[in-house]
Each structure stands twice: as structure tokens, then as C-alpha cells.
């Protein structure tokens, strides 16, 4: 479904597709990805130099992995949308 939304040509109709991701939203997703990576990589780096309990480390590393995964997925969709605007064909499409 995501591929259809990214590749769909709305030039044939006068009405824009409300499900299609705007350029502004795509940039927000890319910024979200960058911010998430920055915050969690910095946090893990700081935690590596501290002496925290094992439970604290496990919980925060788990949160970091999940958050980074969501951030990367958001950035992927934003980046794909921006590539479609530049006329590049996304891989796998």
C-alpha cells in the first residue's frame, strides 16, 4: 500500500490525494529520524561511561533499539517521498 501511495500519479486529477505524504511531512519524518538517532546514540554513549545497574541498562538499551527502529522507519518513508519528487525511482518499486 505504501508503494502505491508513493508512486501514485495525481496529475491526472484536479483533486490531490489526501493519503499522499506532503513534502513538508516528508521532511518532518526525516528530521524525526535524525533527531531520534542523535538522542539515543548520545544517550547510549553517555551510559557506556557510567556505572548503572543492569536493569537500568537493559531497559534503556531496549527503549533505544525500539525508538531507533521507529525513527528509521519514519525516515525511510520520508526519504522515499522526497526521492519520488526528485524523479528518482525508489528501489524495489
Backbone torsions as a table, in degrees:
resi	resn	phi	psi	omega
1	UNK	NA	-40.9	-179.7
2	UNK	-61.8	-39.9	179.6
3	UNK	-62.2	-40.4	179.1
4	UNK	-63.4	-40.1	-179.6
5	UNK	-69.0	-36.1	-179.6
6	UNK	-74.5	-36.6	-174.6
7	UNK	-91.3	-10.8	-174.9
8	UNK	-63.6	131.6	179.6
9	UNK	-93.4	112.8	-179.1
10	UNK	-96.3	5.3	-179.6
11	UNK	-67.6	-23.9	-177.7
12	UNK	-73.2	-19.9	179.6
13	UNK	-115.5	154.2	177.3
14	UNK	-80.6	-19.4	-176.1
15	UNK	-97.0	124.0	179.4
16	UNK	-69.5	149.9	179.2
17	UNK	-78.2	118.0	-177.2
18	UNK	-67.9	-16.1	179.4
19	UNK	-84.7	-14.1	-177.6
20	UNK	-75.6	138.3	-177.4
21	UNK	-75.5	128.9	178.7
22	UNK	-77.7	164.4	177.6
23	UNK	-62.8	-39.4	179.8
24	UNK	-62.5	-45.5	178.9
25	UNK	-64.2	-37.1	178.0
26	UNK	-62.6	-43.5	178.0
27	UNK	-65.5	-34.8	176.6
28	UNK	-63.7	-41.2	179.0
29	UNK	-65.4	-40.0	177.9
30	UNK	-66.0	-41.5	178.1
31	UNK	-65.1	-39.1	176.6
32	UNK	-59.8	-42.2	178.3
33	UNK	-61.7	-49.1	-179.0
34	UNK	-61.6	-43.6	-179.1
35	UNK	-65.0	-43.8	-180.0
36	UNK	-61.5	-45.2	178.5
37	UNK	-61.4	-45.5	-179.9
38	UNK	-59.3	-50.5	-175.4
39	UNK	-62.5	-48.9	-173.6
40	UNK	-76.4	-35.9	176.9
41	UNK	-65.9	-40.3	176.7
42	UNK	-63.0	-43.9	-178.7
43	UNK	-63.5	-45.1	179.7
44	UNK	-64.9	-39.0	178.4
45	UNK	-62.1	-42.6	178.8
46	UNK	-66.7	-42.2	-179.6
47	UNK	-64.0	-29.5	-178.9
48	UNK	-64.5	-28.8	-179.6
49	UNK	-90.2	-2.0	-178.8
50	UNK	-106.2	163.7	176.6
51	UNK	-108.1	91.5	179.6
52	UNK	-107.3	162.5	178.0
53	UNK	-66.8	158.0	-178.3
54	UNK	-62.1	-39.5	179.2
55	UNK	-61.3	-43.0	178.7
56	UNK	-60.3	-45.6	-178.7
57	UNK	-65.4	-44.8	-179.2
58	UNK	-61.5	-46.5	-179.5
59	UNK	-61.7	-46.6	-176.5
60	UNK	-72.0	-35.1	176.0
61	UNK	-67.6	-39.0	176.2
62	UNK	-62.8	-46.2	176.9
63	UNK	-60.1	-40.8	-179.6
64	UNK	-63.7	-45.1	-178.9
65	UNK	-62.3	-45.3	180.0
66	UNK	-65.2	-45.3	-178.7
67	UNK	-64.8	-41.9	177.9
68	UNK	-64.3	-39.2	178.1
69	UNK	-62.1	-46.3	177.7
70	UNK	-62.8	-40.8	178.9
71	UNK	-63.5	-41.3	179.0
72	UNK	-66.4	-38.2	177.1
73	UNK	-64.6	-44.6	178.2
74	UNK	-61.2	-44.7	178.7
75	UNK	-63.9	-36.0	178.3
76	UNK	-61.7	-47.0	179.9
77	UNK	-66.7	-39.1	177.2
78	UNK	-64.5	-45.2	-179.5
79	UNK	-64.0	-42.1	177.9
80	UNK	-60.0	-41.8	-179.8
81	UNK	-64.2	-40.2	179.9
82	UNK	-68.6	-35.5	178.0
83	UNK	-67.0	-35.3	177.9
84	UNK	-62.9	-39.1	178.6
85	UNK	-64.8	-32.6	-179.5
86	UNK	-79.4	-2.3	178.7
87	UNK	89.2	2.7	177.6
88	UNK	-81.9	146.3	177.1
89	UNK	-91.7	121.2	178.3
90	UNK	-61.1	146.6	177.4
91	UNK	-62.7	141.7	178.6
92	UNK	84.0	1.4	-178.9
93	UNK	-97.1	NA	NA
